[in-house]
Amino acid sequence: MSKTAVVYWSGTGNTEAMAEYLVNAINEKGGQAELFPVDSFDVSTADAYDAFALGCSAWGSEELEANEFLPVYEEIEPKLAGKKVLLFGSYGHGDAAYQQDWKARAEEAGAQVVATVGSLDAPEVEDEEALAAAADQLLA
């Protein structure tokens, strides 16, 4: 059984809603997902997970949130090598370019990025479909 850590930071609750949807989708599809707000994830346990779903909403000019999320991500990043990773988050402007930068960074660390899912403001039905498809890819 695939064990996935869903680790997220959410400024307004939209990325949190996406994280909760992912946990439910992964568990319903036969995986084992655990939900962690970024400030409660123990990086020393990262090796116990087969896959990661990492969520962060865009901050500033389309960047990862620097005070809470980025320091934890920088600790997790070396542990992503060879693991399936899904990157997700909401954004209020732009075109989620920060996710493409994040994807390139994760791939350079050796992660197998299976999908990036971005949502403009509040998640919609289309986003749920994209998240469900991404959950399938994590479990494949």
N, C-alpha and C positions, 0 to 999 in steps of 0.2 A: 504494500500500500504506500502510495506517495504521500509524504509528509511535507506540507507547505506552510511557511511562515508568511502571514500577511501583515506587513509592517507599514504603518502609514503616519503621515502628519497631515492635519486638516486645519485650515484657518477658519473656515466658515461652516464646516459640516458636510460639504459636498463630496470631498474625497473620502471622508469617513463613511458616507453612505455607499460609495463605490466599494470600499474595503469590506463592509458588512455583506454586500451583495456577493462579492467574490467568495468569501468564506462559506456562505450558504450554498453557492453554486458548486464549489469544489467538493464540499461534504456530500451534497445530494448526488454527485456523479461518482461517488465511491472513494474519493480522496480523503485525506485527513488534513484539515486546515485549522490553524490557530490564528486568532486576531490579536495584534499588538499595536497600541498607540506607540509611536517611536520612543517615547520617554519611558516605556515599560518593557522594551525588548532587551534581553540580556544577550549581548553580542557573543559572549562565551559559549552560548548554546547553538550558535549558527551551524556548526558542523552536524548537528542532529537533524537538519532539514534537508530534504532532497531538492526542494524548489523554494523560490521566494516570489511573492507578489509585493512589490514595493510601490507605495503610493505617496505622492507629494504634489500638492497644488502649486501652480506657478506663483512665484514671488517676485516682486520688483519687476524688472524688465525680462520676464520669462527665465527665471533661475530657480534652482532648488532652494527651499527655505534654509537660510544659513545658520540660524541659531540653534534649532533643535534637530531638524532632520539631517542636514549635511554632516555634522560631526558623527552621528551614528552611522550614516551611510558609508562614510569614509572608513569606519571600522569594519563594516560588513563587507565592503567591496573586495578585499583580498580573498574572502571566503566564498565568493561567487563562482570561482573558476570551475568549469565543468557542470555547473548547475543550471537548470531551466529557471528563467527569470521573466516575470511579467512586470512592466512598468506602467503605472497609471496615475491619473490625477486630473483635477479640474483646473480650469484657467478662466480668467475673466476677460481677457483681451488677447489679441495676437492669434497665432495658429498652432500653439503648443510646440513651438520650435525647441523649447527647453527639453522636451522628451526625446527629440532626435539627438541632441547633444548628450543627454543622459544615456541613451541607448549606445552611442559610440563609446562612451566612457566605460559602461558595463561590459561591452564586448571586448574592449582592450584589456579588461581585467580577467577575461576568459569565460564570462558568462554566456550562456546560450539564450539570448533574448528572444522569446517566442512571440511577443507582441508588445505594442505600446497602445494604450487606450487613453484618449483624452476626451474630456467633456467640457464644453463651453458652459460655464456657470453650473446650474443644477443638472444632475444626471437625468436623462430622458429615456424613453423606452428603447430607442436606438442604441443608447449606451449600454443598456442591460444586455441587448443582443451581442454587442461587441465584447462585453465582459464575459458572457457565457461562452462565446467562442474562444476567448483567451484562456478561460479556465480549462476548456477541452484540450488546448495545446499544452498547458502545463502538465496535464495528466497523461498525455499521449506517450 
